Amino acid sequence: MPLYDFSCPKCGDRKEHLMSFNRSQTVEVMCDKCNIAKIKMPSLIGKTATAWHSNWTDGMAHNSWSMSAGRRVANKREEEKIMNAKGFVNEKDLGDSHWWEDNSAKLQEKAKAQDDKTALYNKVLKETGDAAKAVEKAFPAKECLDGTLDNLYSEKI
């Protein structure tokens, strides 16, 4: 059962009461001093790692030093977020032993495709002298709309 805060509008007396949600909607809690009905106050949400933003530990004591993050962290989840933001890959995400080779091959394919687009643009520009036609040939509207170019240029290489 949840706790609800009730406050007296006249004297400001404030107390917590344990009651069901339905009961808290129908029952009036009376002030012991003023003998008038108290007002139900909004409850505060508990501060937890998943319910608050990424800096939820600001102002709290950090309990361990992380060599990899280079600072104090509250838990492994915070350390992992810091490392991901710095571009590091967690060892558990590597999976099989061919991760590096596979990712390198994908990046090389992307770089070649980008170079091919650039070469086509420069070739058409040199032939026609018209930048608009060069863009039209190298980066067709269909590829812009279907996301092909977004995928091709989604990361720095």
N, C-alpha and C positions, 0 to 999 in steps of 0.2 A: 504494500500500500504506500502511496506517495505522501510526502510531507507538504503541507500547504502553509504559507505565511499569511497571517491575518493581522491587520493594523487598525487601530482605533483612529478615526478621523479627528476626534476631539483632543485626546491626550497623547496620541502617538504610541500608546502601548502596543508592542508587537510580540506575537507568540507564534510558534509552530504547532500545527495540529496534524496528527496522523489520521487520515480518513480516506475512504474510497473516492474515486472520481465522481461517481453519481451523488454520493452524500455531500461532497464539497459544493455541488451545484445547487442543492436544495436546502441545506441547513444553514441557518444564520448563527454565527459565532458572536456572542455578546461580550462586551468589555466588562471586566470585573469592577473597574473603578467608576466608569461613566454610565454603565447600564444601557449602552446603545450598541447597535450592530456594527461589527468590525467589517472592514473591506478586505476582500481576498487580494493579496498581492501577487504579481507574477513571480513564478519560481525561476531560479537561476539554473542553467544547464551545467552539468558537471564538466570540468575541464579534463578531457581525455585526448589521447593522441589522435584518434580517428575523428573526433567530433569538431576539432578546431583546425585552424590553418597550419601551414608547415612550420611556423615559428612558435608553436604552442608552448615550447619550453622556455621562451624568453622570460627572464626574471626568476626562473627556478634554479635550484642548485643542480649542476650537471655532475654526474657521479663517476664518469670514467674518461680517461684520456685515450683518444684514438690516434695511433701513430699514422695511419693512412690518411685520416682527415686533417691531422695537424692541429686539433683542438679538442676541447672537452665535448662529449656528446652524452645525451641522456640514455640512448639505447642503440641497438644495432640498426633499427629501421632509420633513425636519423643519420647514422654514419653512412648507410647505403645511399640515402638521398643526396648527401653531400658528394659522395664519390661519383654518383651518376651525373650530377650537375657538372663535375669537373671532367667528365668524359671517360672515366674509368669503367671497365667491364668487370663485373663480379665473376669470380672463378666458377661459381655454380652455373652461371649463364653460358659458359663456354661449351658445355655439353661434351661432344666428342673431341677427339684430338685434332680434327681437321678444321676447327672453327677458323683459325687464323688464315689458313690457305683459302678456304671458301670465301671468307669476307674480302680478302685481298683480290681474289679473282673477280668478285662482283664489282668492287670499286674500279678495277682496271677496265672492265667492260663499260661501266658508266663513263669513265674518262674518255675512252675511245669513241663512244657515241656522241659525247659532247664535242670532242675534237672534230668528228665528222660533220656535225651541224655547223660548227664554226667555219670549217673549210668550204662547205657548200655555200654559206652566206658570202664569204670572201670571193669565191669564184663567180657567183652571180653578180655581185657588186662590181667586180672588175670587168665582167663582160658587158653589163648594161649601164653601169654608172648610176643606177637608181636604187637607193637604199630600201625603198618601200617594196620593190619587186624582190630584192634579195631576202627581206624578212618574210615575204609571202612564200617564197620557195623553200627557205630553210626551216621556217617555223609556221607550217600551215595551220589554219584556224581549227581544223578538225583535231589536230594534236593538242591544241590549246584547250579546246572544250572537253575532250575525253580524258584529260589528265595525264597524257603521255609525257608532255613537257614538264609538268609538275614533278612527276616521278624522276625524270631524268636530271633535273636541277634541284632536287630536294635537299641535298647536302653538299658541303664544300669538299672538294677533292684536291 
